[in-house]
Amino acid sequence: MAITALATSNTTIGPAQYADMSQILTARFKVDSPNDLRPSAGSSRTVSVSSGAGFAGGTRIRSTGTETISCDSQSSGSRWDAIVIRIDWSSATQRLAVVKGTSSTVPVNTSSAPNTAQINRIPGVLYDALVCVVQVNAGSTTVANLTDYRTWGGDGGPLRVTDAALSSPSLLDARPGTWIATDQGKLTKRLDDDGVWRSVGTQSNPWKLWTPTLRFYGTGVPNGTSGGTVAGLGNGGSASGRYRIVDGLLDGYIYVQPGSTGATYGDGPMTVDLPMACASWQEDTWSMGHLFTFGYGGDGNYDWHAELLVKKGWNRGQMFTNARIDDARLWPYQCQRPNGGPGSGTPFIANGYPVGTWTFHVTYPVDV
């Protein structure tokens, strides 16, 4: 018979069957609260797990005191180790265990045969509830970079994890369709059917901040990722940026205002720093903006159309604007040509420099 059903008439539900059945009901590993089974690093490469309770692989787990375990030393370089609560149905035991990894990750076993050298995810047979991952460095008596991978969640709400865990979610034990958030709504991600964790927008996922730093390049050509000289905003200048990621699309706002005096925009083309790189599959994108030039010599204040070029892999956008008030064509913005002096910039300001306030609404795809 190809179709089976547990918990029907005349069927036996044992520990292994219950563990299998419960997998669809909730997260495979979840603690009762952020304070339950909390990991912390100690001396002599030890990791302690506090008292508390949770659910793991179809079992109710509870620790009445702090448990401690040690990681082996490392002869050279570094490696990542996983600290797990290992539940073994064959021996009816549960204990802390260390799973040694490599310099880049810790192996995960999802086959039907247990492998104690890896993180096992076989409910009803051998399940390793991942508490945290730590880095073991050669010559060090303490572990480093502890990343807490416990999950928790309230009634009706999405699962929660630490910021660090959701920044590197590949080791989380989750099914496609899982939504996980961090406390205070700093980040929300969804595991899609292609195995990729993607940032998604929710009402509790607020805008994030970054600093949109301006850079000028002299006679060089901006490559979108490096080089250039940081421009000074002068006396009273300010720069702010806010963004969010919704289904793989970055949506953001840039505001850069130079001071009334003292801005040093240098010469040659200019870029502005972005919070994330453009997706590797998108060749070019353009985001619309505005430039209002004021002061810094010249014959008046003017409004200019502006656009921001962002290419694949770029984490900086190159600024473009009109060459002259009577020319609608877009040219790379520059405060002045290299060694050109006043009146040589783009846009053209007679006997002055095109220094002013930039605003952009940036939107482009990202790899998440």
C-alpha positions, 0 to 999 in steps of 0.5 A: 500500500503506497499511502499510510496514515498514523493515529487511525484505528488499530494503529500503534503510535510509538516514540518513533512514530510520534516523532515522525508525525510531529514534524509537520506540527511545529519547528523541529527544534524550538525552546520555550523562551529566549532564556531557555537552553541559552548557550554561553562560552567559557574558559578552556574551550567550554560551552555552557547551556543553561537550564530550560525546556524545549521541543526537539525532533518530536520529544519534549526536552528539559534541563534542570541545571546548566550543562557544560561541554568542551571543544577539542583544541585545534592544531593549526588554523581554525574550525567550526564546531556545533554544540547540539543536544543529541537525542538517541531513540535506540538508547533512550539517551539525551546529552550535549555533544560536540560535532566537529566541522571544517574551516568553513562549516559543520556537516549535516546528515539528513540520510536515514543512517545515523552519523555521529560525526555530523549533525543528525536530523533523523527524528525517531532515530537520532536527532541533534538539536542545534544549540549554537556554532562556535569557532575554535582557533589554534592556540586559543583557550576559548571559543570565538564567534558563538552563533546562537541557533535556537529558535523560539516563538509565541502563539500565532507568531513566526519563529524567532532566532538571533540576528546572527543566526538569521544572517547565516541561516543555512544551518537552521533545520527548517522546511520550505515556507518557513518564516523566521524573524529576529526580535524587534523586527530587525530582519525577516526571512523566508525559506523558498522552495529552491532552498534559498533564504530570502529577506521579506518585508513585513509590518514589523520589518522596519527600514534599516539605516546606512551612510550614503558616502560620496566618493570622487575619482579624478581621472579614474573610472569608477568600478562600482566596488572600490577606489575613489576618495571620500568627499567631505560634506563641509560645515553642517553637511549631513547624509542619511540612507534608509532601505528595506528588502522585499522579495529580493528587491532593495527599496531605499532613499538617499539624502545628501546635503552639503554644508553651506561652506567647505564641501570637498567634492574633488574632481572627476566622476562621483559615486555614492555608497549603497547598502548592498550589491546589485544582483549578479544577474542584473546588468544595469539599473537606473534609479531616479533622483534630483540635484539642487545646486546652491552657493559655491560660486556661480550665478544662482540656485538650480534644480537638475534631473539626476539618475543613479547607475548601478551595475551587477555586483556594484555596491556603489552607484554612479551619479549622472545629471544634465550637462547644461540647463538647456541639455536633457542628455545625461552625463557623469556628474563631476564637481569639476574636471580634473584641475578644471576649476570653477565652471568646469563641472557637470552640470555647468554652473557659470564661474562656480561649482555644482555642489548641492543636495542630492535625493534618490529613490533607489531600487534594484535587485539583490542576491539574498 
